[in-house]
Amino acid sequence: MPRKKSRLSPAYAKRLASAASRGLTKSQARGHPLASEAYASELRGKARTKSDAAIQKALTAMKSGSSLAATAKAHKVSRERLSAYAKSKGGATYG
């Protein structure tokens, strides 16, 4: 039995169409890009600035030997966000 085509809300369909016209992937349009992709806001020049200073301080603390989880907790930054930032900007690796 063939699958029914999903019905998207008009706002979601508009967001996907807008992203496709800018050359973004569907996951970027949803706001949850793959690990290898950038956020759509970063591509428009509106990078996340809410706690970039905290992330920079946390990255410095990590370079001095602190663990990622402990550093994230101490600087009140999400562990996942700090990890993604460290991998993309700081060249951090696991291990």
Buried (B, 14 or more C-beta within 10 A) or exposed (E): EEEEEEEEEEEEEEBBEEBEEEEBEEEBBBEEBEEEBEBBEBBEEEEEEEBEEBBBBBBEBBEEEBEBEEBBBEBEBEBEBBBBBBEEEBEBEEE
